[in-house]
Amino acid sequence: MAGALMLAMAAAHFAYARVFSSSHTFPAKSGSSMQNRLWEASAFGPKLKFRSKDYTTGTNPQSIQVGDFNEDGKTDVVMVNYSGGGAGSVSVFLGNGDGTFQAKTDYATGDGPDSVVVADLNGDGHLDLAVADDTGAAVSVLLGNGDGTFKTHKEYGAGNYPHWVAVGDFNGDKALDLAVTNEGDNTVGVLLNNGDGTFQMMKTFVTAVEPYSLAVADFNNDGFADLAVTGYYASVVSILLGEGNGKFHTHVDYDTGTAPAALIVGDFNGDGKIDLVTANYTNGNTGSASVLLGKGDGTFGAHTDFPAGTGPDGVAAGDLNGDGIADLVVANLIANSISVLLGNGDGTFGSPADFNTGKFPIGIAMGAYSGQAAGSADLAVTNDLSASMSVFLNLAATRIALKSSPNPSNHGQPVTFTTTVTSALKRKAAPTGTVTFKDGSKKLGSAKLAKGTAKFTTSKLSVGNHKITANYSGDGNFNPGASAILVQKVK
């Protein structure tokens, strides 16, 4: 009976993706990349438009994360390959900085990896990986070399069917520890870091039935890391408040939509308090995203649901349209699409705009893959059955460069700031509009773009260092954005 129960729970873990796929076959794809596609949600205007391209991954790609693994200033991605529950791997795609990626490099993990987290686990300044090995009942740690390569993985024991892994400093020693959801045990496990990227034996804390996804944040503002865990079968999110010593209080549950398969945290209504969003699989029949607004004391209000596509199994948040407000992207496993829900800034979201993906999209990662200014995030989506990654490049993105002359300057000397605004993806349309120059939060002046360039001159800077930014207004085709900070030295 025990063996049969474990097999049943293993099947349930798949979010029905591999169970559903047993009667479906799709043609294999070959090569490192596939055809470019152009997607536009016309009802949302010209700014919600993407150019997409697919890349071949390992078998059954799941969770995906971003990082600069070779430390060249360009965004890279990593994903886990479940491989049918057998010997698994992570695929690392190094970014070229123009929205394209090099061919993947694979590194072995334990069996059936389901999720990956990126962090500096041994304090050497290089990014490392931690992977939840679902059928391997372990967490694999791959220490990074800083050049885009990783050392051989080391496994640490977890519970039954560990699905999701996250990091946080749970005992206040400044080293990042690991937390993992154990679906088969209805627990979350905590593995404390020895400070060198090795980990102690797991300690467990009870959650709601079938813990699935996991997020770490300080929900009650006491300075200690807390845990939020989705209970897939119970349709709740469990909050475990941290004590700061590696231990957690008894979980308190809050209702969500049906079958919350993924979870993210963020301040979605701008009140400075951390909120929750879950993507609700809803038995693969419909789909929604639940928003639970935080009260700042570790408690949450009732969930508000927003429609998505069919069978959501992944969710991410970021600014896609340059308004400074977080938007949601939901991966619709059964619909073979992603839904974009633009944020209103008050914790509510607009109607979904859907874009096609490969078969069974499940993981989402937002990043600046084309080297653009903030506010026009790109997307990377893993497709379980297609063994591919769909990269959606934001066509409303720009690159904003700022320089000054002279620098350093003398007090009272005129300084000219020059900004160049270009399309990040070399579109035919050229950015128009206005650039506002700021010294910190203080406005210095504005100038209109002329052939992509705007200039402003001032002789009123005081002695000292000034943090100057160029803030682009956006236009009908391109999103607002800001340059990196330029330090103007005045003697």
C-alpha positions in Angstrom: 0.0 0.0 0.0 2.8 2.4 0.8 4.4 1.9 -2.6 1.1 2.4 -4.3 0.5 5.6 -2.3 3.9 7.0 -3.3 3.4 6.2 -6.9 0.0 8.0 -6.8 1.7 11.0 -5.2 4.5 11.0 -7.8 1.9 11.1 -10.6 0.1 14.0 -8.8 3.3 15.9 -8.5 3.6 16.3 -12.3 0.8 18.9 -12.3 -0.8 16.4 -14.6 1.7 17.4 -17.4 3.4 14.0 -17.9 0.2 12.1 -17.0 -1.7 14.0 -19.7 1.1 13.6 -22.2 1.0 9.8 -22.1 -1.6 9.8 -24.9 -0.1 12.6 -26.8 3.0 12.7 -29.0 4.5 15.6 -30.8 7.2 15.8 -33.5 10.8 16.1 -32.2 12.7 19.3 -32.8 16.4 19.5 -33.7 19.0 22.1 -33.7 19.9 24.8 -31.1 17.2 27.2 -32.2 14.0 27.4 -34.2 12.0 29.9 -36.2 11.5 33.5 -35.2 7.8 34.5 -34.5 6.1 37.8 -34.0 3.3 38.1 -31.4 1.2 41.2 -30.8 -1.8 41.7 -28.5 -3.5 44.2 -30.6 -6.1 45.2 -28.0 -3.3 46.4 -25.8 -1.6 48.7 -28.3 1.8 48.6 -30.0 3.7 48.3 -26.7 2.7 44.8 -25.8 4.5 43.0 -28.6 7.1 40.3 -28.6 9.5 38.6 -31.0 10.0 35.0 -30.0 12.5 32.3 -30.8 12.9 28.8 -29.5 16.0 27.0 -28.2 16.4 23.3 -27.7 16.8 22.2 -24.1 17.1 18.9 -22.3 14.1 16.5 -21.7 11.1 17.9 -19.8 12.5 21.4 -18.8 10.9 22.8 -15.7 12.0 25.7 -13.5 14.1 28.4 -15.1 16.1 31.2 -13.5 18.4 34.1 -14.6 21.9 35.1 -13.5 25.2 36.3 -14.9 27.1 33.1 -14.6 30.2 34.1 -16.6 30.3 37.6 -15.2 30.4 39.4 -18.5 27.5 41.7 -17.7 25.1 39.9 -19.9 22.0 37.9 -18.6 22.2 34.1 -18.8 19.6 31.5 -18.0 19.5 28.1 -16.3 16.8 25.5 -16.2 16.3 22.0 -14.8 15.5 19.0 -17.0 13.3 16.5 -15.3 14.2 13.8 -17.8 11.2 11.6 -17.1 12.2 11.3 -13.5 15.5 9.6 -14.3 19.0 11.1 -14.2 18.5 14.8 -14.5 20.5 17.8 -15.5 20.6 21.6 -15.6 21.0 23.4 -18.9 23.0 26.7 -18.9 22.4 29.1 -21.8 25.0 32.0 -21.9 23.5 35.2 -23.2 25.1 37.2 -26.0 23.5 40.5 -24.7 21.5 41.0 -27.9 18.6 38.8 -27.0 20.2 35.6 -28.3 21.8 32.7 -26.5 24.7 30.3 -27.1 24.0 26.6 -27.3 23.3 25.0 -23.9 25.8 23.3 -21.7 24.4 20.6 -19.5 25.5 19.6 -16.0 24.3 16.5 -14.2 22.1 16.6 -11.1 20.2 14.0 -9.1 17.1 12.2 -10.4 14.1 14.1 -11.6 15.1 17.7 -10.9 12.1 20.0 -10.7 13.3 23.5 -9.6 16.5 25.5 -9.4 17.6 28.6 -7.4 20.5 30.9 -8.1 22.6 32.4 -5.3 26.2 32.7 -4.0 26.1 29.8 -1.6 29.8 29.7 -0.6 30.5 33.4 -0.4 33.2 33.4 -3.1 31.4 36.1 -5.2 30.3 33.6 -7.9 26.8 32.4 -8.5 26.0 28.8 -7.6 22.9 26.6 -8.2 20.7 24.5 -5.9 18.3 22.0 -7.4 15.4 20.1 -5.9 15.7 16.5 -7.2 12.1 15.3 -7.0 12.5 11.5 -7.6 16.0 11.6 -6.1 14.8 12.8 -2.7 17.7 15.2 -2.5 18.9 18.7 -3.1 21.8 19.0 -5.6 24.3 21.9 -5.1 26.5 23.0 -8.1 29.1 25.5 -7.1 29.9 28.1 -9.8 33.4 28.8 -11.2 32.5 32.3 -12.3 33.2 31.6 -15.9 29.9 30.1 -16.8 30.9 26.6 -15.7 29.9 24.6 -12.6 31.6 22.0 -10.4 30.2 18.4 -10.1 27.0 18.4 -8.1 26.9 17.3 -4.5 23.6 15.9 -3.1 22.1 16.5 0.3 19.2 14.4 1.6 15.7 15.8 1.4 12.2 14.3 2.0 9.9 12.5 -0.3 9.4 14.2 -3.7 11.1 17.6 -3.0 9.6 19.9 -5.6 10.7 23.5 -5.0 13.9 25.0 -3.5 14.5 28.5 -2.3 17.3 30.4 -0.4 17.3 32.6 2.7 19.4 33.3 5.8 17.2 31.5 8.3 19.6 31.6 11.3 21.2 35.0 11.0 24.7 33.9 10.3 24.9 35.8 6.9 25.2 32.5 4.9 22.4 31.5 2.6 20.5 28.4 3.7 18.2 26.2 1.6 14.5 25.5 2.0 12.7 22.8 0.0 9.1 21.6 -0.2 8.6 17.8 0.4 5.4 16.9 -1.4 5.2 13.3 -0.1 5.7 14.3 3.5 3.6 17.5 3.8 6.7 19.3 5.1 9.1 22.0 4.2 12.7 21.1 4.9 15.5 23.6 5.9 19.2 22.8 5.3 21.5 25.3 7.2 24.6 26.4 5.4 28.0 25.7 7.1 29.2 28.9 5.5 31.2 27.3 2.8 28.4 26.0 0.5 28.0 22.7 2.3 24.9 22.0 4.2 23.7 20.4 7.5 21.1 17.6 7.8 17.6 18.8 6.9 15.1 19.8 9.6 11.5 19.7 8.7 8.4 21.8 9.5 4.8 20.8 8.8 2.8 22.5 6.0 -0.6 22.1 4.4 -1.3 19.0 2.3 1.1 18.6 -0.7 3.4 21.5 -0.4 4.4 22.6 -3.9 5.9 26.0 -4.5 7.9 28.1 -2.1 8.9 31.7 -1.5 11.1 33.4 1.1 10.5 37.0 2.5 10.1 38.9 5.7 6.3 39.1 5.9 6.0 40.6 9.4 9.0 43.0 9.3 10.8 41.5 12.3 14.1 41.1 10.4 13.7 37.3 10.1 13.2 35.3 6.9 9.7 33.7 6.7 8.3 31.0 4.3 5.3 30.9 2.1 4.4 27.5 0.8 1.5 26.6 -1.5 -0.6 23.6 -0.5 -1.7 22.2 -3.9 -4.4 19.8 -2.7 -5.6 22.0 0.1 -5.8 25.1 -2.2 -4.1 27.3 0.4 -0.8 29.0 1.0 0.9 28.2 4.3 2.8 31.0 6.1 5.6 29.9 8.4 7.1 32.8 10.3 10.8 32.6 11.1 12.2 32.8 14.6 15.7 33.8 13.3 17.4 30.7 14.6 16.6 28.3 11.8 13.2 27.4 13.3 9.7 28.4 12.2 6.3 28.8 13.9 3.4 26.6 13.2 2.0 27.3 9.7 -1.1 29.5 9.2 -3.1 28.9 6.1 -4.8 31.3 3.7 -7.2 30.3 0.9 -6.2 30.6 -2.7 -7.8 29.6 -6.0 -8.0 25.9 -6.8 -4.7 24.0 -6.9 -2.0 26.7 -6.5 0.9 25.4 -8.5 3.3 28.4 -8.4 3.9 31.3 -6.0 5.7 34.6 -6.1 6.1 37.5 -3.7 6.2 41.3 -4.3 4.7 44.6 -3.4 1.8 44.7 -5.9 -0.2 47.6 -4.4 2.7 49.9 -3.6 2.1 50.1 0.2 5.5 48.8 1.1 4.1 45.5 2.4 4.9 42.1 0.8 2.0 40.5 -1.1 1.5 37.0 -2.6 0.5 35.8 -6.0 -0.3 32.2 -6.9 -1.0 30.6 -10.3 -3.9 28.2 -9.9 -3.9 25.1 -12.0 -7.7 24.6 -11.4 -7.6 20.9 -12.4 -6.5 21.9 -15.9 -10.1 23.1 -16.7 -9.8 26.9 -16.3 -7.1 29.0 -14.7 -6.5 32.0 -12.5 -4.0 34.1 -10.5 -4.8 34.8 -6.9 -3.5 38.0 -5.2 -3.3 38.0 -1.4 -2.4 41.5 -0.1 -0.1 41.5 2.9 -0.9 43.5 6.0 2.8 43.8 7.0 2.3 41.8 10.2 2.6 38.4 8.7 -1.1 38.1 7.9 -2.9 38.4 4.5 -6.2 39.5 3.2 -8.7 37.3 1.3 -7.6 36.3 -2.2 -8.8 38.1 -5.3 -8.7 36.1 -8.5 -7.9 37.2 -12.0 -8.5 35.0 -15.0 -5.6 33.4 -17.0 -5.4 30.7 -19.5 -6.1 27.0 -19.0 -4.1 25.1 -16.4 -1.6 27.7 -15.1 1.6 26.1 -13.7 4.0 29.0 -13.5 4.1 32.7 -12.7 6.5 35.6 -12.8 6.3 39.4 -12.2 8.0 42.4 -13.7 7.5 45.6 -15.6 6.7 44.9 -19.2 5.3 48.2 -20.4 7.5 50.8 -18.7 5.0 52.3 -16.3 6.9 51.3 -13.2 4.2 48.9 -12.1 4.7 45.1 -11.7 2.8 43.0 -14.3 2.1 39.3 -14.2 3.0 36.6 -16.6 1.3 33.2 -16.2 2.4 30.0 -17.9 -0.7 28.1 -19.1 0.3 24.4 -19.2 -2.8 23.0 -20.9 -3.4 26.0 -23.2 0.1 26.1 -24.5 0.4 29.8 -23.9 1.4 32.5 -21.6 -1.0 35.2 -20.2 0.2 38.7 -19.6 -1.8 40.6 -17.0 -0.8 44.3 -16.8 -0.7 45.7 -13.3 -2.8 48.7 -12.2 -0.5 49.5 -9.2 -3.2 48.9 -6.6 -3.0 45.1 -6.4 -5.4 44.5 -9.3 -4.6 43.4 -12.8 -6.1 43.8 -16.3 -7.6 41.2 -18.6 -5.1 38.6 -19.9 -3.3 38.9 -23.3 -2.2 35.5 -24.5 0.8 34.5 -26.5 1.5 31.0 -27.9 4.4 28.9 -26.6 5.6 25.3 -27.1 3.9 22.3 -25.6 3.2 22.5 -21.9 4.9 25.8 -20.8 5.8 25.6 -17.1 8.7 27.8 -16.0 9.0 31.6 -16.6 12.0 33.9 -16.1 12.1 37.7 -16.7 15.3 39.4 -17.7 17.0 42.0 -19.8 18.2 39.6 -22.5 18.7 42.2 -25.1 20.6 44.6 -22.8 17.7 47.1 -22.6 16.9 49.7 -20.0 14.6 48.7 -17.1 10.9 48.7 -17.7 10.7 46.5 -20.8 11.4 43.0 -19.5 11.9 40.0 -21.8 10.6 36.6 -21.0 12.0 33.0 -21.2 9.6 30.1 -20.9 10.3 26.4 -20.6 8.1 24.0 -22.6 8.0 20.6 -21.0 6.8 18.4 -23.9 8.6 20.4 -26.6 11.9 20.2 -24.9 12.5 23.8 -25.7 12.8 27.3 -24.3 10.7 30.1 -25.9 12.4 33.5 -25.5 10.0 36.5 -25.9 11.9 39.7 -26.6 10.1 42.9 -25.8 9.9 45.0 -29.0 9.1 48.2 -27.0 12.5 48.0 -25.3 15.3 50.6 -25.7 18.9 51.1 -24.8 19.6 54.4 -23.1 23.2 55.6 -23.0 24.3 58.7 -21.1 27.7 60.5 -21.2 28.9 63.9 -20.1 31.7 66.4 -21.0 33.8 67.4 -19.3 34.0 64.9 -16.5 35.4 65.9 -14.0 34.4 69.5 -14.3 35.2 72.7 -12.4 32.6 74.5 -10.3 30.7 76.9 -12.6 32.0 75.3 -15.8 29.3 74.2 -18.3 28.7 70.5 -18.5 26.9 68.9 -21.4 25.0 65.7 -20.9 24.3 63.6 -24.0 21.8 60.8 -24.2 21.3 58.3 -27.0 18.1 56.3 -27.2 18.0 53.3 -29.6 15.7 50.4 -30.1 17.1 47.4 -28.3 16.1 45.1 -31.2 16.9 47.3 -34.1 13.4 48.0 -35.2 12.6 50.1 -38.2 10.8 52.6 -36.0 13.1 55.0 -34.2 12.4 56.3 -30.6 11.0 59.8 -30.3 9.9 61.8 -27.3 11.6 63.6 -24.5 14.5 63.0 -22.2 14.5 64.4 -18.6 17.9 64.8 -16.9 17.9 64.3 -13.1 20.5 64.8 -10.4 19.2 62.2 -8.0 15.5 63.1 -7.6 16.1 66.7 -8.7 15.1 67.6 -12.2 17.9 69.5 -14.1 16.1 70.0 -17.4 14.6 68.3 -20.5 15.3 68.0 -24.2 13.5 66.4 -27.1 15.1 63.5 -29.0 16.5 64.4 -32.4 17.6 61.4 -34.5 17.8 59.5 -31.3 19.9 62.0 -29.4 19.1 64.6 -26.7 21.5 67.1 -25.0 21.3 69.3 -22.0 23.9 71.7 -20.7 24.1 73.2 -17.2 26.7 75.2 -15.2 24.8 75.1 -11.9 26.2 71.9 -10.4 27.7 72.3 -6.9 31.0 70.9 -5.9 30.9 67.2 -5.2 29.7 64.0 -6.9 26.3 64.0 -8.7 24.3 60.9 -9.6 22.9 61.8 -13.0 20.2 59.8 -14.9 18.5 60.3 -18.2 14.8 59.4 -18.1 13.2 58.7 -21.4 9.5 59.5 -21.8 8.6 56.8 -24.2 6.4 57.2 -27.3 3.7 55.3 -29.2 6.2 52.4 -30.0 8.6 52.4 -27.1 8.3 52.2 -23.3 9.6 54.8 -20.9 13.0 53.9 -19.3 16.0 55.3 -17.6 19.8 55.2 -18.1 22.3 53.8 -15.7 23.6 56.3 -13.2 26.4 58.5 -14.4 28.6 60.1 -11.7 29.5 63.6 -12.6 32.4 64.9 -10.5 32.6 68.7 -9.9 35.7 70.2 -8.3 
